[in-house]
């Protein structure tokens, strides 16, 4: 299939999949009597990060873990700078403050911890194992909070029957994964035809393609008024990418690091999170969306120039 047609078809699948998946996720939160933000940071984040996981495992098994690393680090920049930037440009986001205290510090820890482990020029299997331990600790803390927080969730838009919830989630996820693969295939073939290096392709083009599920899910959630799902999915996806997906790639195949390329992705990943950190009101204003989009433009320009 022509690369450009692949991109168009992928965008159409993303739109349909995002609508179905958000409806299913909100219905799941109501059925499980768990806050939508927790469902977003765990179930939704894991599901929408499945394209990154697939790319990571396949690239590592093929002996090209640099693509996996570039995709994971680049996806974290895309998630916040591009996807959250677009979402905030529609309107600001308000989220319960205790949810932010759980996920934001961990999301900020991801680029710092990854950078420290790469100081010797290699992300080893032991480094990957340490990242996995950090991921499991965060996941256990989140599950324990969900158990404490379990209570009746107010009425909201979502599938009402269990079978409808499951079918909506599965159908939406299938379309989102298909969208990610179509966009990755089309964008990667176009980028490689211009002679762009593998890590840069992973950190820019492939990262955008594999972030299509997050993009569709977060934008649809925002348009439906589910702010907690929007922010929870972004932060959860960043944690999955940085602590699980990079770790899996490193455990399969140790990753040699080119600091000129990696430092830029890590730095932007940290900067965009700091730029969006909410104030005392727990609100993220609309104007920050435009700042994030400007930072994303700088990131792409810097990566391509490098």
C-alpha positions in Angstrom: 0.0 0.0 0.0 1.2 3.5 -0.8 2.6 5.2 2.3 0.3 8.2 2.0 -2.8 6.1 1.6 -1.7 4.1 4.6 -1.6 7.3 6.6 -5.1 8.3 5.5 -6.7 4.9 6.3 -4.9 4.9 9.7 -6.4 8.3 10.6 -9.9 7.0 9.8 -9.4 3.9 11.9 -8.1 6.1 14.8 -11.2 8.3 14.8 -13.6 5.3 14.9 -11.5 3.4 17.4 -11.1 6.3 19.8 -14.9 6.9 20.0 -15.5 3.2 20.8 -12.6 2.8 23.2 -13.5 5.9 25.3 -17.1 4.7 25.6 -16.0 1.3 26.7 -13.4 2.7 29.2 -15.9 5.0 30.9 -18.4 2.1 31.1 -15.7 -0.1 32.6 -14.9 2.6 35.3 -18.6 2.7 36.2 -19.0 -1.0 36.2 -15.9 -1.6 38.4 -16.8 1.4 40.6 -13.3 2.8 40.1 -12.5 6.4 39.3 -12.1 6.9 35.5 -8.6 8.4 36.1 -7.3 5.1 37.5 -8.8 3.1 34.6 -7.2 5.6 32.2 -3.8 5.4 33.9 -3.7 1.6 33.9 -6.1 -0.2 31.5 -6.4 2.6 28.9 -2.7 3.5 29.1 -1.6 -0.1 28.7 -4.0 -0.7 25.8 -3.0 2.4 23.9 0.7 1.7 24.5 0.4 -1.7 22.8 1.8 -0.4 19.5 4.9 0.9 21.3 5.3 -2.5 23.0 4.9 -4.3 19.7 7.5 -2.1 18.0 9.8 -2.4 21.0 9.8 -6.2 21.1 10.1 -6.7 17.4 12.9 -4.2 17.1 14.8 -5.7 20.0 14.4 -9.2 18.7 15.7 -8.0 15.3 18.8 -6.6 17.0 17.7 -3.0 16.4 16.8 -1.8 19.9 17.7 1.8 19.1 14.3 2.0 17.2 12.6 0.7 20.3 14.3 3.3 22.5 13.7 6.1 20.1 10.0 5.1 19.8 9.4 5.0 23.6 11.3 8.2 24.4 9.8 10.0 21.4 6.3 8.8 22.2 6.6 10.4 25.7 7.4 13.7 24.1 4.5 13.3 21.5 2.1 12.3 24.3 2.6 15.5 26.3 3.8 18.1 23.8 1.6 17.1 20.8 -1.4 15.2 22.1 -1.9 17.0 25.4 -1.0 20.3 23.6 -3.8 19.7 21.1 -6.2 18.7 23.9 -5.5 21.8 25.9 -5.9 24.0 22.9 -9.6 23.0 22.9 -10.0 24.0 26.6 -8.2 23.6 29.9 -8.1 20.5 32.1 -9.0 20.1 35.7 -8.1 16.9 37.6 -8.4 15.8 41.2 -5.2 16.8 43.1 -4.6 13.5 44.7 -4.5 11.8 41.3 -1.8 14.2 40.2 0.3 13.5 43.3 0.3 9.8 42.3 1.1 9.9 38.6 3.0 13.2 37.9 6.0 12.6 40.1 6.5 9.1 38.6 6.1 10.5 35.1 8.8 13.1 36.0 11.0 10.4 37.4 11.0 8.4 34.1 13.3 10.6 32.0 15.6 11.2 35.0 16.0 7.6 35.9 16.5 6.5 32.3 19.1 9.2 31.8 21.0 8.1 34.9 21.0 4.5 33.8 22.4 5.5 30.4 25.4 7.5 31.7 27.7 4.6 30.9 26.6 4.6 27.3 24.5 1.4 27.5 21.1 0.4 28.8 21.9 -3.1 30.1 19.7 -6.0 31.0 20.2 -5.1 34.7 19.2 -1.6 33.9 16.1 -2.9 32.3 15.3 -5.1 35.3 15.6 -2.1 37.6 13.1 -0.1 35.4 10.7 -3.1 35.6 11.0 -3.0 39.4 10.1 0.7 39.4 7.1 0.0 37.1 5.8 -2.8 39.3 6.0 -0.6 42.4 4.0 2.1 40.7 1.4 -0.4 39.4 1.0 -2.0 42.8 0.5 1.5 44.4 -2.1 2.4 41.8 -4.0 -0.9 42.3 -4.0 -0.4 46.1 -5.4 3.1 45.6 -8.1 1.7 43.3 -9.1 -0.8 46.0 -9.3 2.0 48.6 -11.1 4.4 46.3 -13.7 1.9 45.1 -17.1 3.4 45.4 -20.1 4.2 43.3 -19.2 6.3 40.4 -21.6 8.9 39.2 -23.6 8.6 36.0 -21.6 9.3 32.9 -21.6 8.5 29.2 -20.5 4.9 28.6 -21.7 1.5 27.7 -24.3 0.2 30.2 -24.1 -3.6 29.9 -21.0 -5.7 30.6 -21.0 -7.3 27.1 -21.4 -3.9 25.5 -18.5 -2.6 27.6 -16.2 -5.5 26.6 -17.2 -5.3 22.9 -16.7 -1.5 22.8 -13.3 -1.8 24.4 -12.1 -4.6 22.2 -13.5 -3.2 18.9 -12.1 0.3 19.7 -8.7 -1.1 20.7 -8.5 -3.3 17.5 -9.2 -0.2 15.4 -6.6 1.8 17.3 -3.9 -0.8 17.0 -4.7 -1.1 13.3 -4.5 2.6 13.0 -1.1 2.7 14.7 0.3 0.0 12.4 -1.0 1.6 9.3 0.5 5.0 10.2 3.8 3.5 11.4 4.1 1.6 8.1 3.3 4.6 6.0 5.3 7.1 7.9 8.3 4.9 8.3 8.5 4.1 4.6 8.2 7.8 3.7 10.8 8.8 6.3 13.4 6.1 5.4 13.1 7.1 1.7 14.6 10.4 2.8 17.5 8.7 4.4 16.7 9.6 8.0 18.6 7.7 10.8 16.9 4.8 12.7 16.8 6.4 16.1 15.5 9.7 14.7 12.8 7.8 12.7 11.8 6.0 15.9 11.8 9.2 18.0 9.7 11.3 15.5 7.9 9.4 12.8 7.3 6.0 14.4 6.6 7.8 17.8 3.8 9.7 16.2 2.4 6.6 14.5 2.4 4.5 17.6 0.9 7.4 19.6 -2.2 7.5 17.4 -4.2 5.4 19.9 -3.4 7.9 22.7 -4.2 10.8 20.3 -7.6 9.4 19.3 -8.5 8.3 22.9 -7.5 11.6 24.6 -9.1 13.9 22.0 -12.4 12.0 22.1 -12.4 11.9 25.9 -11.8 15.7 25.9 -14.7 16.3 23.5 -16.9 14.1 25.6 -16.0 16.0 28.8 -13.9 13.3 30.5 -10.9 15.3 31.5 -9.7 12.8 34.0 -9.4 10.1 31.3 -7.5 12.5 29.1 -4.8 13.4 31.6 -4.7 9.9 33.2 -4.1 8.2 29.8 -1.3 10.5 28.9 0.6 10.2 32.2 -0.1 6.4 32.4 1.1 5.9 28.9 4.4 7.8 29.6 5.0 5.6 32.6 4.3 2.5 30.6 6.6 3.6 27.8 9.5 4.7 30.0 9.4 2.0 32.7 7.9 -1.1 31.0 8.6 -0.8 27.2 12.1 0.5 27.4 12.8 -2.1 30.1 11.5 -5.0 28.0 13.6 -3.9 25.0 16.7 -3.7 27.2 16.1 -7.1 28.8 15.8 -8.6 25.3 18.8 -6.8 23.8 21.1 -4.3 25.6 20.9 -0.9 24.0 24.0 1.1 23.0 23.2 4.8 23.5 24.2 7.8 21.3 24.0 10.6 23.9 23.7 13.3 21.2 20.4 11.8 20.1 19.0 10.4 23.4 19.8 13.4 25.6 17.6 15.6 23.4 14.6 13.3 23.6 15.1 12.9 27.4 15.5 16.6 27.9 12.3 17.5 26.0 10.4 14.7 27.7 11.3 16.3 31.1 10.8 19.9 29.9 7.3 19.4 28.5 6.1 17.7 31.7 7.4 20.5 33.8 5.7 23.0 31.5 2.4 21.4 32.0 2.6 20.7 35.8 -0.6 22.1 37.3 -0.7 24.9 39.9 -2.4 24.9 43.3 -5.8 24.9 41.6 -5.0 21.5 40.0 -6.0 23.1 36.7 -3.9 23.1 33.5 -4.8 26.3 31.5 -5.6 26.4 27.8 -2.6 28.7 27.1 -0.2 25.9 28.1 -1.5 23.9 25.2 0.0 26.4 22.7 3.2 26.4 24.7 3.4 22.6 24.4 2.7 22.7 20.6 5.5 25.2 20.2 7.9 23.0 22.2 6.9 20.0 20.0 7.8 22.0 16.9 11.2 22.8 18.4 11.7 19.1 19.3 11.0 17.9 15.8 13.2 20.6 14.3 16.1 19.8 16.7 15.8 16.0 16.1 15.8 16.4 12.3 18.7 18.9 12.3 20.7 16.6 14.6 
